[in-house]
């Protein structure tokens, strides 16, 4: 039962809120003139790029701005009461009891030294004074509600004994223990696999309905907001720039920033050659360097000198005829929102060249001492990280490798890079075997030929070395240039290649944004004239608008240098946009391999079907088949017998004689270039329907 029955009106009402942080040098305005309201039972999505003030708003609601943060204007009312007027005791009573918050990183919210059950029962025992046995019963109910198996065992486990998805469900369970009226979710699924994310999102929606909880859902993923929320508020540089119902904002956007965001994400139909993404020009302004007038002015296609940058505050104005739809734009009535996108530069699809890389039945097994895990001595357990991987990649081709965490994507990348050696099978680079040669024994040319761009640009740069020096260091290692001057000139050319200003050579990594750091990482990867670049989730740590610029940069360099790109990702929207062929991995096996068109249309491997269904798509015209995978990915140390996917497969009952549980399916060819590892008959495969359909206007 919810605590809403005694209150009519908005649960959360934020009116003209301004929040600043005070440093020794200056006041930094983080949020300005921000208004939003959340009605009972309503879910409102708060979207925008990193640094736009989304999390600051959430911390303002929790009254947890730290010593430097202060509300300098406006009000935050919860159920009609101003939170800033409450005493510390009243706030303590409301936090966790009436307002609960779920953070991005589940382990940061759990005590590693305390069993899950004890952490859950604390909440109602402290806030409601109920008995331990009653609290334990409620904990069991809530753990069942968040769809975790064997609740008794889970409550007796420590956090480290659960997977990331299970930990996040426990954090959600903890937030629901006192049946709050308002749930704030701050990027709750960023660290999770796309299939787990789909299940968690489904869960949050169901629980919102069941408990009647209102939600403020903070995310940079427009697809997720479409699937979870009723209304949306788009933020840019500390201000709300557009708010309205999901349908109004997605289909009839009335702010240039909202429009620019949608143009920079790969929706169905985007094509890297014919309809490339349009990145937002320029950079996000720092809080103390905002331009006069409209904050988005310097990056806006519709900017008007003397009007948009006049030194005056721009109000939020209502859009006539829509449901509480507002825009902070002086020109929204004058812009033709239906005008076709000015065509970005179209390019010809590159011709695929010779086979550069071939893998034949590659296996990578690890031996783990069983006693380290199970307390028995002397035994060895084998982890089968990669099981008979076979594929080839051609010059100028982009091959995407997709699958959940633990499927063996990164292990295969390590073996290819020489950071690990193969257990069996072979890797041929230009018909030379490299699977058994560790990186320290590889010649300079082989090392230069295969380079990697990592997921997190922050971890791969040396913080105490300038950008130019780091790129020159790579040139030295690859034996390029006979003098420092030659290397300096080459480094400048590489900065041009990744579209960074030449003066960045003298900058330190800390002076760069995430997208700029990733460009330095790309410049370094191409320093030795790399022929194969393994891009391991290269854009998942970046903002949507920066993602478009970085992916287009990779494509442009590929066209110029004829690079083979192995693109490891779990984001199937980007995969569909970028790749020529797709390889789907599950628990060390390649379960499907084919051209992008073949993999994205039926017949699918049952796992590919579930993956496609899990991807949130920010388009109201898309109809998706709804498939939520039950259970977690099995452990590679203890894989299920037979088909690796059989424990989660919804098609298993269609295969006679329990074959799925007895035998690993053979690799079979469905059409030229399209392979699948599945026991389903051709007739059953032919019955499969498309997962993603675009509805007629």
Secondary structure as GFF3:
##gff-version 3
##sequence-region A 1 697
A	DSSP	beta_strand	12	22	.	.	.	ID=ss1
A	DSSP	beta_strand	27	38	.	.	.	ID=ss2
A	DSSP	beta_strand	43	47	.	.	.	ID=ss3
A	DSSP	alpha_helix	54	61	.	.	.	ID=ss4
A	DSSP	beta_strand	69	78	.	.	.	ID=ss5
A	DSSP	beta_strand	81	82	.	.	.	ID=ss6
A	DSSP	three_ten_helix	83	85	.	.	.	ID=ss7
A	DSSP	alpha_helix	88	94	.	.	.	ID=ss8
A	DSSP	beta_strand	99	102	.	.	.	ID=ss9
A	DSSP	alpha_helix	106	109	.	.	.	ID=ss10
A	DSSP	alpha_helix	116	128	.	.	.	ID=ss11
A	DSSP	alpha_helix	132	145	.	.	.	ID=ss12
A	DSSP	alpha_helix	151	155	.	.	.	ID=ss13
A	DSSP	three_ten_helix	159	161	.	.	.	ID=ss14
A	DSSP	alpha_helix	164	176	.	.	.	ID=ss15
A	DSSP	beta_strand	182	186	.	.	.	ID=ss16
A	DSSP	alpha_helix	194	211	.	.	.	ID=ss17
A	DSSP	beta_strand	214	219	.	.	.	ID=ss18
A	DSSP	alpha_helix	222	228	.	.	.	ID=ss19
A	DSSP	beta_strand	231	236	.	.	.	ID=ss20
A	DSSP	beta_strand	239	245	.	.	.	ID=ss21
A	DSSP	alpha_helix	246	251	.	.	.	ID=ss22
A	DSSP	alpha_helix	256	263	.	.	.	ID=ss23
A	DSSP	three_ten_helix	287	289	.	.	.	ID=ss24
A	DSSP	three_ten_helix	297	299	.	.	.	ID=ss25
A	DSSP	beta_strand	317	318	.	.	.	ID=ss26
A	DSSP	beta_strand	326	327	.	.	.	ID=ss27
A	DSSP	beta_strand	355	369	.	.	.	ID=ss28
A	DSSP	alpha_helix	371	374	.	.	.	ID=ss29
A	DSSP	beta_strand	380	394	.	.	.	ID=ss30
A	DSSP	beta_strand	398	402	.	.	.	ID=ss31
A	DSSP	alpha_helix	409	417	.	.	.	ID=ss32
A	DSSP	beta_strand	424	429	.	.	.	ID=ss33
A	DSSP	beta_strand	432	433	.	.	.	ID=ss34
A	DSSP	three_ten_helix	439	441	.	.	.	ID=ss35
A	DSSP	alpha_helix	444	449	.	.	.	ID=ss36
A	DSSP	beta_strand	450	453	.	.	.	ID=ss37
A	DSSP	alpha_helix	457	460	.	.	.	ID=ss38
A	DSSP	alpha_helix	467	477	.	.	.	ID=ss39
A	DSSP	alpha_helix	484	497	.	.	.	ID=ss40
A	DSSP	three_ten_helix	502	506	.	.	.	ID=ss41
A	DSSP	three_ten_helix	509	511	.	.	.	ID=ss42
A	DSSP	alpha_helix	514	525	.	.	.	ID=ss43
A	DSSP	beta_strand	532	536	.	.	.	ID=ss44
A	DSSP	alpha_helix	544	561	.	.	.	ID=ss45
A	DSSP	beta_strand	564	569	.	.	.	ID=ss46
A	DSSP	alpha_helix	572	578	.	.	.	ID=ss47
A	DSSP	beta_strand	581	586	.	.	.	ID=ss48
A	DSSP	beta_strand	589	595	.	.	.	ID=ss49
A	DSSP	alpha_helix	596	600	.	.	.	ID=ss50
A	DSSP	alpha_helix	606	614	.	.	.	ID=ss51
A	DSSP	beta_strand	622	624	.	.	.	ID=ss52
A	DSSP	three_ten_helix	646	648	.	.	.	ID=ss53
A	DSSP	three_ten_helix	652	654	.	.	.	ID=ss54
A	DSSP	three_ten_helix	656	658	.	.	.	ID=ss55
A	DSSP	alpha_helix	659	662	.	.	.	ID=ss56
A	DSSP	beta_strand	667	671	.	.	.	ID=ss57
A	DSSP	beta_strand	674	677	.	.	.	ID=ss58
A	DSSP	alpha_helix	682	686	.	.	.	ID=ss59
A	DSSP	beta_strand	692	694	.	.	.	ID=ss60
###
